[in-house]
Amino acid sequence: MALEFTDANFEELVVKSDKPVIVDLWAEWCGPCRMLTPLIEEMAKEYEGRAVIGKLNVDDNPEVTAKFGVRNIPTVLYFKGGEVADKQVGAVPKSALVAKLEKLF
């Protein structure tokens, strides 16, 4: 199951992770965001133990949202070594999400 990232746990779970991390920034009211949710959940299961995959609600977590300058959602940020290595804005097929993640291994 995808993790729930928050302003409070972001540093610990994302920045300090020794594995690649996917952060799906979303909101309850966002239709395209809801389209990504099942894909993120599938990837969380498929990459369990190899990558950290989760979601961050932009309405509930303004600090992280502002820190990374997220203006459009869904935005998927890819982290490696605590830094943003790639990003994807908008709803895309799972294959596009997987391709970006695979580059981080």
Order of alpha helices (4+ residues) and beta strands (2+ residues): beta-beta-alpha-beta-alpha-beta-beta-alpha
